[in-house]
Amino acid sequence: QVQLVESGGGLVQAGASLRLSCAASGLTFSNYVMGWFRQAPGKERDFVAGTIKSGGSTYYADSVKGRFTISRDNAKNTAYLQMNNLKPEDTAVYYCAADFDAPGVAATASLYDYWGQGTQVIVSS
């Protein structure tokens, strides 16, 4: 069956960096648009970043532009989210998601087919 497994979360101070990974199995990874979303307590799940199937184009929420970088390695079936200059408002559970054969990156969570279990990121001030 399809599995997406996130890793790399943790507790860091403001200004630090983290790299999240999303390891996929049970699917043909290169057929999927990959996205990262986050959900803070009491809030909706928000789009953070996405990359098309080839990894050639990337898209970001305004709140993370210039600080976060999404990438993917189709040979390793893995997507990444490099997060630099973290801020307390970045604190959330981060989820990766896969959207089958999509023509582009969607910012709407309901359009994604598969989800990981999430990894917690806590940024202290």
VORO-302844 format. One record per atom (N, C-alpha, C): y, x negated, z negated. Coordinates in steps of 0.001 Angstrom, whole numbers, plus 524288, in hexadecimal, padded with zeros to 5 digits. Atoms other than C-alpha are relative to their C-alpha. Layout:
! VORO-302844
+-------+-------+-------+
!    c2 !    c1 !    c3 !
+-------+-------+-------+
!     Y !     X !     Z !
...
+-------+-------+-------+
This chain:
! VORO-302844
+-------+-------+-------+
!    c2 !    c1 !    c3 !
+-------+-------+-------+
! 7FB63 ! 7FCC0 ! 80000 !
! 80000 ! 80000 ! 80000 !
! 804DE ! 7FC92 ! 80000 !
! 7FB1B ! 802E2 ! 7FFB6 !
! 80E33 ! 7FC1D ! 8017A !
! 801E2 ! 7FEB9 ! 7FA83 !
! 7FDAD ! 801A9 ! 804F1 !
! 813F7 ! 7F453 ! 7F658 !
! 804CA ! 7FCB5 ! 80108 !
! 7FB5D ! 80344 ! 8001D !
! 82189 ! 7EED1 ! 7F461 !
! 800A8 ! 7FE41 ! 7FA5C !
! 7FFB7 ! 8020E ! 80554 !
! 822AB ! 7E5F1 ! 7E899 !
! 804CE ! 7FC82 ! 7FF81 !
! 7FB3D ! 80315 ! 800ED !
! 82FE2 ! 7E120 ! 7E3F6 !
! 7FF28 ! 7FC26 ! 7FB8D !
! 80000 ! 803DA ! 80433 !
! 831E2 ! 7D531 ! 7DB8E !
! 8052F ! 7FD26 ! 80010 !
! 7FB58 ! 80344 ! 8002B !
! 83CC9 ! 7CC39 ! 7D738 !
! 80472 ! 8020C ! 7FCAB !
! 7FBE9 ! 7FDEF ! 8035B !
! 844AF ! 7D4FB ! 7CE5A !
! 80042 ! 7FD1A ! 7FAD7 !
! 7FF80 ! 80280 ! 80513 !
! 8496B ! 7D0E3 ! 7C103 !
! 80537 ! 800FB ! 7FD8A !
! 7FB1A ! 7FFA7 ! 802EA !
! 8546D ! 7CF80 ! 7B747 !
! 80319 ! 7FB0D ! 80104 !
! 7FCAD ! 8047B ! 7FECF !
! 85F98 ! 7C6B8 ! 7BB89 !
! 80592 ! 80124 ! 7FE38 !
! 7FA75 ! 7FF63 ! 80152 !
! 86DD1 ! 7C463 ! 7B836 !
! 80324 ! 800FE ! 804FA !
! 7FC80 ! 7FF1E ! 7FB99 !
! 878E5 ! 7C896 ! 7C0ED !
! 8011F ! 7FADC ! 802C8 !
! 7FF1B ! 8049C ! 7FCDE !
! 87AE4 ! 7BEFF ! 7CC05 !
! 7FB13 ! 7FD32 ! 801BB !
! 804F7 ! 8027F ! 7FEA6 !
! 86CA4 ! 7BB26 ! 7CCD2 !
! 7FDC2 ! 80244 ! 80509 !
! 802B1 ! 7FE43 ! 7FB43 !
! 8635B ! 7BCE0 ! 7D835 !
! 7FA5C ! 80176 ! 7FEBF !
! 80588 ! 7FEA4 ! 80027 !
! 8561B ! 7C333 ! 7D9EF !
! 7FE26 ! 800DD ! 80592 !
! 80260 ! 7FEDF ! 7FAED !
! 84CE7 ! 7C43F ! 7E56E !
! 7FB77 ! 803BA ! 7FF20 !
! 80433 ! 7FC30 ! 80046 !
! 844A1 ! 7D064 ! 7E66D !
! 7FC78 ! 7FF70 ! 804C1 !
! 803C8 ! 80005 ! 7FBBE !
! 83851 ! 7D0B4 ! 7EE9A !
! 7FD35 ! 8053F ! 8002B !
! 802FD ! 7FB36 ! 7FF37 !
! 830E7 ! 7DC3C ! 7F430 !
! 7FB62 ! 7FEA6 ! 8037F !
! 804B9 ! 80150 ! 7FD17 !
! 822F5 ! 7D94A ! 7F84C !
! 7FD4A ! 804FF ! 801C5 !
! 80250 ! 7FB49 ! 7FDC9 !
! 81D06 ! 7E36A ! 8015F !
! 7FA61 ! 7FF03 ! 801A6 !
! 80563 ! 80046 ! 7FE35 !
! 80ED1 ! 7E61F ! 80429 !
! 7FE4D ! 80568 ! 801CC !
! 80209 ! 7FB06 ! 7FE29 !
! 80700 ! 7F09D ! 80B1A !
! 8030F ! 80274 ! 80467 !
! 7FCFA ! 7FE02 ! 7FB9D !
! 810AB ! 7F226 ! 81627 !
! 80147 ! 7FB83 ! 803B8 !
! 7FE2D ! 803EB ! 7FC49 !
! 81561 ! 7EB2A ! 82251 !
! 805C8 ! 7FF35 ! 7FEFD !
! 7FACD ! 800C4 ! 8023D !
! 82184 ! 7E593 ! 81C17 !
! 8043E ! 80005 ! 8042A !
! 7FC03 ! 80088 ! 7FBEF !
! 828C2 ! 7E2B4 ! 828B3 !
! 8015C ! 80531 ! 8029C !
! 7FECF ! 7FAD0 ! 7FDEF !
! 8286A ! 7F13B ! 82C27 !
! 803B3 ! 80320 ! 7FC82 !
! 7FCF7 ! 7FD27 ! 803E4 !
! 830E0 ! 7F4C3 ! 82084 !
! 80566 ! 7FDA7 ! 7FF30 !
! 7FADF ! 80166 ! 80218 !
! 83F42 ! 7F461 ! 81D96 !
! 7FF51 ! 7FF82 ! 7FA15 !
! 8005C ! 800D6 ! 805A7 !
! 840A1 ! 7EF0C ! 80FCC !
! 8054E ! 800C7 ! 7FD7C !
! 7FB34 ! 7FF16 ! 802E1 !
! 84AA5 ! 7F35D ! 805F8 !
! 7FF57 ! 7FEAF ! 7FA42 !
! 7FFBF ! 8009E ! 805AA !
! 84E9E ! 7F03F ! 7F81F !
! 803AB ! 80438 ! 7FDDE !
! 7FCEC ! 7FC0C ! 802B6 !
! 853AA ! 7FAE9 ! 7EF34 !
! 80035 ! 7FE8C ! 7FA3C !
! 7FFCD ! 800D6 ! 805A6 !
! 857A4 ! 7FB09 ! 7E106 !
! 8016A ! 8050E ! 7FD40 !
! 7FEF4 ! 7FB52 ! 8031E !
! 85851 ! 8051D ! 7D65B !
! 8014D ! 7FE64 ! 7FA71 !
! 7FE4E ! 800EA ! 80558 !
! 86004 ! 803DD ! 7C9DD !
! 7FEB6 ! 804D1 ! 7FCB4 !
! 80153 ! 7FB8C ! 8035F !
! 85D02 ! 80C82 ! 7BE15 !
! 803C5 ! 8048C ! 800C5 !
! 7FCD0 ! 7FB56 ! 7FF69 !
! 861C8 ! 81A55 ! 7C049 !
! 802AD ! 80095 ! 80534 !
! 7FD73 ! 7FFCD ! 7FAE1 !
! 865CD ! 8179E ! 7CE44 !
! 7FBEE ! 800A6 ! 80450 !
! 8037F ! 7FF69 ! 7FB86 !
! 86036 ! 81A25 ! 7DBB1 !
! 7FE64 ! 7FAAC ! 8021F !
! 801DA ! 804C4 ! 7FD75 !
! 858B4 ! 81029 ! 7E383 !
! 80393 ! 7FEE0 ! 804A4 !
! 7FC1E ! 8016A ! 7FC13 !
! 8628D ! 80912 ! 7EC09 !
! 7FE17 ! 7FBAF ! 8039C !
! 80126 ! 8040F ! 7FC1F !
! 86116 ! 80114 ! 7F859 !
! 802DD ! 7FB00 ! 7FE96 !
! 7FDB1 ! 8051B ! 800FA !
! 8638F ! 7F29D ! 7F674 !
! 8005B ! 7FCDA ! 80510 !
! 8002D ! 80333 ! 7FB46 !
! 85F50 ! 7EBC6 ! 802F0 !
! 7FB46 ! 80189 ! 8033B !
! 80465 ! 7FEDB ! 7FC94 !
! 85678 ! 7ED52 ! 80EA8 !
! 7FFDE ! 7FC39 ! 8048C !
! 8009D ! 80361 ! 7FB7A !
! 8511E ! 7E58B ! 819FB !
! 7FC5E ! 80294 ! 803EA !
! 80341 ! 7FDA8 ! 7FBF2 !
! 84B79 ! 7E9C7 ! 826ED !
! 7FAC5 ! 7FD2C ! 80061 !
! 80560 ! 801EC ! 7FFD0 !
! 83D70 ! 7E702 ! 82AC6 !
! 7FFA3 ! 7FA32 ! 8013B !
! 80021 ! 80591 ! 7FE96 !
! 8404A ! 7D9BC ! 830C0 !
! 802E8 ! 7FC9A ! 7FC17 !
! 7FCAE ! 802F3 ! 80397 !
! 8499F ! 7D5D2 ! 825F9 !
! 80508 ! 7FE27 ! 80281 !
! 7FB7F ! 801F3 ! 7FD2A !
! 85401 ! 7D37F ! 83040 !
! 8052F ! 8025A ! 7FE61 !
! 7FB33 ! 7FD89 ! 801CA !
! 85DDE ! 7DCE8 ! 82A6E !
! 7FF58 ! 801C6 ! 7FA5C !
! 8001F ! 7FE7D ! 80585 !
! 86141 ! 7DFC4 ! 81C58 !
! 804AF ! 80374 ! 7FEB8 !
! 7FBF2 ! 7FC4E ! 8018C !
! 8696A ! 7EA0C ! 81582 !
! 8004E ! 80015 ! 7FA0D !
! 7FF25 ! 8005B ! 80597 !
! 86F56 ! 7EA98 ! 80809 !
! 80394 ! 8045C ! 7FE10 !
! 7FC39 ! 7FCA5 ! 8029E !
! 875D7 ! 7F3D2 ! 7FEA6 !
! 804F4 ! 7FCD4 ! 7FF07 !
! 7FB0D ! 802C5 ! 800C2 !
! 88425 ! 7F076 ! 7FD09 !
! 80025 ! 7FD0E ! 7FAD3 !
! 7FFC4 ! 8024F ! 80541 !
! 881F8 ! 7ED5E ! 7EEBA !
! 7FD46 ! 7FAB6 ! 7FFA0 !
! 802ED ! 804EC ! 8004F !
! 878FE ! 7E1EC ! 7F1DA !
! 80123 ! 7FC55 ! 80489 !
! 7FEC6 ! 8035E ! 7FB81 !
! 87E7F ! 7DC94 ! 7FE92 !
! 8026D ! 7FAE8 ! 7FE39 !
! 7FE06 ! 80522 ! 80160 !
! 880FB ! 7CE1C ! 7FDBC !
! 7FD55 ! 7FD92 ! 7FB4F !
! 802CE ! 8020A ! 8049A !
! 87875 ! 7CCB4 ! 7F191 !
! 7FA12 ! 80033 ! 800B4 !
! 805A3 ! 7FF4A ! 7FF43 !
! 86AFA ! 7D195 ! 7F59C !
! 7FE87 ! 7FEDB ! 805A9 !
! 80214 ! 80102 ! 7FAC7 !
! 862B0 ! 7CD6D ! 80135 !
! 7FA67 ! 801F1 ! 80047 !
! 80556 ! 7FE32 ! 7FF10 !
! 856BD ! 7D490 ! 8062B !
! 7FD9B ! 7FCCC ! 80464 !
! 802CB ! 802C5 ! 7FBDD !
! 84C89 ! 7CD7F ! 80E36 !
! 7FA4E ! 801C5 ! 7FFDF !
! 8058C ! 7FEAE ! 7FFDD !
! 83E74 ! 7CEFA ! 81233 !
! 7FD14 ! 7FBAE ! 802D3 !
! 80376 ! 803AF ! 7FD6C !
! 8331C ! 7C679 ! 81637 !
! 7FB4E ! 80337 ! 801CB !
! 80430 ! 7FCA3 ! 7FE12 !
! 82A24 ! 7CE76 ! 81EE9 !
! 7FAAF ! 7FD4C ! 7FFE1 !
! 804F0 ! 802D9 ! 80050 !
! 81FD3 ! 7C3BB ! 81EAA !
! 7FDA9 ! 8004B ! 7FA82 !
! 801CA ! 7FFBA ! 8056C !
! 81F16 ! 7C508 ! 80FDC !
! 80003 ! 8058F ! 7FDDC !
! 7FFCA ! 7FA84 ! 801B8 !
! 820C3 ! 7D3DA ! 80F58 !
! 80363 ! 800AD ! 7FB23 !
! 7FCBC ! 80004 ! 804B0 !
! 82BD4 ! 7D1D9 ! 805C6 !
! 805C2 ! 800AB ! 80178 !
! 7FA54 ! 7FF74 ! 7FF90 !
! 839E8 ! 7D63B ! 80488 !
! 8027D ! 7FDB2 ! 7FB1B !
! 7FD4B ! 80297 ! 80453 !
! 843E9 ! 7CF9A ! 7FBEB !
! 80574 ! 80251 ! 7FF53 !
! 7FA91 ! 7FEB4 ! 80104 !
! 850C3 ! 7D2BC ! 7F57A !
! 80236 ! 7FBB3 ! 7FC8B !
! 7FD54 ! 8041C ! 802EA !
! 858E2 ! 7C708 ! 7F181 !
! 804F6 ! 8024C ! 7FDC1 !
! 7FB86 ! 7FDAC ! 802A5 !
! 862E7 ! 7CB56 ! 7E780 !
! 8030D ! 7FBB4 ! 7FD42 !
! 7FCA6 ! 80402 ! 80245 !
! 86E0B ! 7C22B ! 7E438 !
! 804A1 ! 80286 ! 7FD39 !
! 7FB64 ! 7FE2B ! 802DB !
! 879AF ! 7C384 ! 7DB2A !
! 7FF13 ! 80576 ! 7FDBD !
! 8016B ! 7FAE5 ! 80221 !
! 87326 ! 7CE96 ! 7D3E2 !
! 80407 ! 801E5 ! 7FC0C !
! 7FC44 ! 7FD7C ! 80377 !
! 87BA0 ! 7D81C ! 7CC6F !
! 7FD29 ! 803ED ! 7FC7B !
! 80295 ! 7FC26 ! 8036A !
! 87862 ! 7E123 ! 7C10F !
! 7FEE4 ! 8052D ! 802C7 !
! 800DF ! 7FB16 ! 7FD32 !
! 879BB ! 7ECB4 ! 7CA4F !
! 7FB76 ! 7FFB6 ! 803D4 !
! 804B8 ! 80085 ! 7FCCB !
! 86E39 ! 7E756 ! 7D211 !
! 7FB14 ! 8014B ! 7FCE7 !
! 8047E ! 7FEB5 ! 80347 !
! 86559 ! 7EAC8 ! 7C6A8 !
! 7FD74 ! 8050C ! 801D6 !
! 802E1 ! 7FB7E ! 7FDF8 !
! 85ADF ! 7F407 ! 7CBA4 !
! 7FA4D ! 7FE70 ! 800CF !
! 8053C ! 80106 ! 7FDFA !
! 84CC1 ! 7F555 ! 7CFA4 !
! 80083 ! 7FFA3 ! 805F2 !
! 7FFA4 ! 800F2 ! 7FA66 !
! 84B92 ! 7EFE1 ! 7DD5F !
! 7FAC9 ! 8013F ! 8028D !
! 804A1 ! 7FE51 ! 7FD28 !
! 841FD ! 7F5CC ! 7E6FB !
! 80044 ! 7FE26 ! 8059F !
! 8003F ! 800CF ! 7FA63 !
! 83D94 ! 7F17E ! 7F446 !
! 7FD4E ! 804BC ! 80273 !
! 80207 ! 7FB76 ! 7FD4A !
! 83A10 ! 7FBB8 ! 7FE5B !
! 7FF1C ! 7FEB0 ! 805B6 !
! 80173 ! 800F5 ! 7FA8B !
! 833F2 ! 7FC25 ! 80BD6 !
! 80074 ! 80502 ! 80327 !
! 7FEFE ! 7FB89 ! 7FC94 !
! 837D7 ! 80536 ! 816F3 !
! 7FD49 ! 7FEEB ! 80537 !
! 80342 ! 80120 ! 7FB70 !
! 82DCB ! 8061A ! 821E7 !
! 802D4 ! 800E5 ! 80523 !
! 7FE50 ! 7FFB7 ! 7FA8F !
! 8325B ! 80333 ! 82FB0 !
! 80564 ! 8027D ! 800AA !
! 7FACA ! 7FDB8 ! 7FFB4 !
! 84051 ! 8072B ! 82CD9 !
! 8034B ! 7FD14 ! 80404 !
! 7FCA6 ! 8029B ! 7FC2B !
! 84A90 ! 80459 ! 83763 !
! 8042E ! 7FC9C ! 7FD7E !
! 7FC08 ! 802FC ! 802C1 !
! 853BE ! 7FED4 ! 82D2A !
! 7FF5A ! 8009C ! 7FA30 !
! 80039 ! 7FFD2 ! 805B1 !
! 85677 ! 7FD3A ! 81EC6 !
! 80278 ! 80509 ! 7FE09 !
! 7FDF3 ! 7FB3B ! 80260 !
! 85827 ! 809DB ! 81733 !
! 801AE ! 7FEE2 ! 7FA6E !
! 7FE28 ! 8008C ! 80563 !
! 85FE7 ! 80A95 ! 80AB1 !
! 7FE25 ! 80480 ! 7FC93 !
! 801E3 ! 7FB63 ! 802C7 !
! 85936 ! 81744 ! 806C1 !
! 7FA77 ! 7FF0B ! 7FE18 !
! 80507 ! 80155 ! 80256 !
! 84DEB ! 8153A ! 7FD6C !
! 7FB95 ! 8037E ! 801F6 !
! 80425 ! 7FC54 ! 7FE87 !
! 84677 ! 8214C ! 801D1 !
! 7FDA2 ! 7FED3 ! 80558 !
! 80207 ! 8014C ! 7FAD7 !
! 8449B ! 81B86 ! 80F64 !
! 7FBDF ! 7FBB0 ! 7FFE2 !
! 803BE ! 8044C ! 8006C !
! 83C26 ! 81065 ! 80A74 !
! 7FA9A ! 80216 ! 7FE9F !
! 8055D ! 7FE1D ! 8007F !
! 82D7A ! 811D3 ! 80AD1 !
! 7FD2F ! 7FDE8 ! 7FB2F !
! 802D1 ! 80282 ! 80451 !
! 828EC ! 80868 ! 80057 !
! 803D5 ! 7FD48 ! 7FC61 !
! 7FCB3 ! 8024A ! 8040E !
! 82E92 ! 80340 ! 7F3AD !
! 7FCD2 ! 7FC8E ! 7FC5F !
! 80254 ! 80318 ! 8041F !
! 82BAE ! 7F8AC ! 7E9FF !
! 800F1 ! 8027B ! 7FAB2 !
! 7FF9E ! 7FDDD ! 80546 !
! 82B10 ! 7FAB8 ! 7DB61 !
! 80527 ! 7FE8E ! 7FD5C !
! 7FAF2 ! 80191 ! 8021B !
! 8380B ! 7F406 ! 7D8E3 !
! 7FFBD ! 7FB37 ! 7FC85 !
! 7FF7F ! 80479 ! 80379 !
! 83C9C ! 7E7F8 ! 7D1C0 !
! 8055B ! 80057 ! 7FD5B !
! 7FB3D ! 7FF55 ! 80308 !
! 846E0 ! 7E80B ! 7C701 !
! 8037C ! 7FB34 ! 80072 !
! 7FC06 ! 80416 ! 80019 !
! 85351 ! 7E02C ! 7C84B !
! 80417 ! 80192 ! 7FBEC !
! 7FC0D ! 7FF15 ! 80411 !
! 85C44 ! 7DF2F ! 7BC80 !
! 803CF ! 7FB78 ! 80018 !
! 7FBF2 ! 80401 ! 7FFC2 !
! 86913 ! 7D7F1 ! 7BD6D !
! 80390 ! 800C8 ! 7FB49 !
! 7FCBF ! 7FFB0 ! 804AC !
! 8700F ! 7D524 ! 7B0B3 !
! 80557 ! 7FD97 ! 80103 !
! 7FAA4 ! 801F5 ! 7FF36 !
! 87E9C ! 7D2CD ! 7AFCC !
! 8013B ! 7FB6E ! 7FC5C !
+-------+-------+-------+
